[in-house]
């Protein structure tokens, strides 16, 4: 009887270990995001800049112009090499502890500030899109600006 109990306990433990070490399931097809192919031109490598906001997001504080100048210079170098700007994405988040409408308004204000600065420096307004960045980051008062170049 004790032999059968020891065998069944061993079997349960072995099956539990197999269940824990099985390969992870494939993500559902809806979660897989198709990315655009990278450009064959070295000048058209993906461009990215992070802009941090101060405490007064709605103020007239200047956006970090040197970073945006470098970002746009990268885009211009790609275009000069025969590449193209597909889009510029501005991803922002809202500060925690706000209502849904206040958070959405803050996200839109932050995106508009960065958009205005980019357009002022020569970026095409029709190529700029907004997005909501993933929440929960340590430095949430920021905008992640990405250029999709080809």
C-alpha positions as CSV (number, residue, x, y, z in Angstrom):
1,X,0.0,0.0,0.0
2,X,2.8,2.4,0.9
3,X,4.5,1.5,-2.4
4,X,1.4,2.5,-4.4
5,X,1.1,5.8,-2.4
6,X,4.8,6.6,-3.2
7,X,4.3,5.8,-6.9
8,X,1.2,7.9,-7.1
9,X,2.9,10.8,-5.3
10,X,5.9,10.5,-7.7
11,X,3.6,10.4,-10.7
12,X,1.7,13.5,-9.5
13,X,5.0,15.4,-9.0
14,X,6.3,14.3,-12.4
15,X,3.2,15.5,-14.2
16,X,3.2,18.8,-12.3
17,X,6.8,19.3,-13.4
18,X,5.9,18.6,-17.0
19,X,3.1,21.0,-16.8
20,X,5.4,23.8,-15.5
21,X,8.1,23.2,-18.1
22,X,5.9,23.0,-21.2
23,X,6.6,25.6,-23.8
24,X,4.5,28.8,-23.6
25,X,1.4,28.9,-25.7
26,X,1.4,31.0,-28.8
27,X,-0.2,34.4,-28.4
28,X,-3.6,34.8,-30.1
29,X,-3.4,36.1,-33.6
30,X,-5.1,39.4,-32.6
31,X,-2.2,40.2,-30.3
32,X,0.5,39.7,-32.9
33,X,1.5,43.1,-34.4
34,X,2.9,43.1,-37.9
35,X,5.8,45.5,-38.1
36,X,6.9,47.2,-41.2
37,X,10.1,45.9,-42.8
38,X,13.2,47.9,-42.0
39,X,14.6,50.2,-44.7
40,X,17.6,48.9,-46.7
41,X,19.2,52.4,-46.4
42,X,21.5,52.9,-43.4
43,X,20.3,56.6,-43.2
44,X,16.8,55.4,-42.6
45,X,17.3,53.5,-39.4
46,X,14.5,54.0,-37.0
47,X,14.6,57.4,-35.2
48,X,13.5,57.9,-31.6
49,X,13.5,60.7,-29.0
50,X,12.2,60.9,-25.5
51,X,10.9,64.2,-24.2
52,X,10.3,64.7,-20.5
53,X,7.7,67.1,-19.3
54,X,8.0,69.4,-16.2
55,X,5.5,69.8,-13.5
56,X,3.5,72.4,-15.4
57,X,2.5,70.4,-18.5
58,X,0.0,73.1,-19.7
59,X,2.6,75.9,-19.4
60,X,4.6,77.5,-22.2
61,X,7.8,75.8,-21.2
62,X,9.8,75.1,-24.3
63,X,10.0,71.6,-25.6
64,X,13.5,70.2,-25.8
65,X,14.4,71.8,-29.2
66,X,18.0,70.4,-29.6
67,X,16.7,66.8,-29.3
68,X,13.9,67.5,-31.8
69,X,16.4,69.2,-34.2
70,X,18.6,66.1,-34.1
71,X,15.5,63.9,-34.6
72,X,14.4,65.9,-37.7
73,X,17.9,66.0,-39.0
74,X,17.9,62.2,-39.0
75,X,14.6,62.3,-41.0
76,X,16.0,64.8,-43.5
77,X,19.1,62.6,-44.0
78,X,16.9,59.6,-44.8
79,X,14.9,61.6,-47.3
80,X,18.1,63.0,-48.9
81,X,19.3,59.4,-49.4
82,X,16.1,58.6,-51.3
83,X,14.1,57.3,-48.3
84,X,10.7,58.4,-47.0
85,X,9.1,59.4,-43.8
86,X,6.1,57.1,-43.3
87,X,4.9,58.6,-40.0
88,X,5.9,60.2,-36.7
89,X,4.2,58.7,-33.6
90,X,3.9,60.7,-30.4
91,X,3.1,58.3,-27.5
92,X,2.3,59.8,-24.1
93,X,0.6,58.9,-20.8
94,X,-1.4,60.8,-18.2
95,X,-0.3,61.3,-14.7
96,X,-2.0,58.8,-12.2
97,X,-4.9,59.7,-10.1
98,X,-7.0,61.5,-12.6
99,X,-10.5,60.9,-14.0
100,X,-10.7,59.4,-17.4
101,X,-11.7,62.7,-19.0
102,X,-8.9,64.6,-17.3
103,X,-6.3,61.9,-18.3
104,X,-7.4,62.0,-21.9
105,X,-7.2,65.9,-21.9
106,X,-3.7,65.7,-20.4
107,X,-2.6,63.2,-23.0
108,X,-4.0,65.3,-25.8
109,X,-2.3,68.5,-24.4
110,X,1.1,66.7,-24.2
111,X,0.7,65.4,-27.8
112,X,-0.3,68.8,-29.1
113,X,2.8,70.5,-27.5
114,X,5.1,68.0,-29.1
115,X,3.2,68.2,-32.4
116,X,3.4,72.0,-32.4
117,X,7.1,71.9,-31.7
118,X,7.7,69.3,-34.5
119,X,5.7,71.3,-37.1
120,X,7.4,74.5,-36.0
121,X,10.7,72.8,-36.8
122,X,9.5,71.6,-40.2
123,X,7.9,68.2,-39.7
124,X,4.9,67.5,-42.0
125,X,1.7,67.8,-39.9
126,X,-0.1,65.2,-41.9
127,X,2.5,62.5,-41.0
128,X,2.1,63.0,-37.2
129,X,-0.1,60.6,-35.2
130,X,-0.8,60.3,-31.5
131,X,-0.8,57.2,-29.4
132,X,-1.2,56.3,-25.7
133,X,2.0,54.8,-24.2
134,X,1.9,51.9,-21.8
135,X,1.2,53.1,-18.3
136,X,3.1,52.2,-15.1
137,X,6.5,53.4,-16.1
138,X,8.7,55.2,-13.6
139,X,9.0,58.4,-15.7
140,X,5.5,58.8,-16.9
141,X,5.8,62.5,-17.7
142,X,7.2,61.9,-21.1
143,X,6.5,61.6,-24.8
144,X,8.1,58.8,-26.8
145,X,8.5,60.1,-30.4
146,X,9.2,57.6,-33.1
147,X,9.8,58.1,-36.8
148,X,8.9,55.2,-39.2
149,X,11.3,55.6,-42.0
150,X,11.8,53.6,-45.2
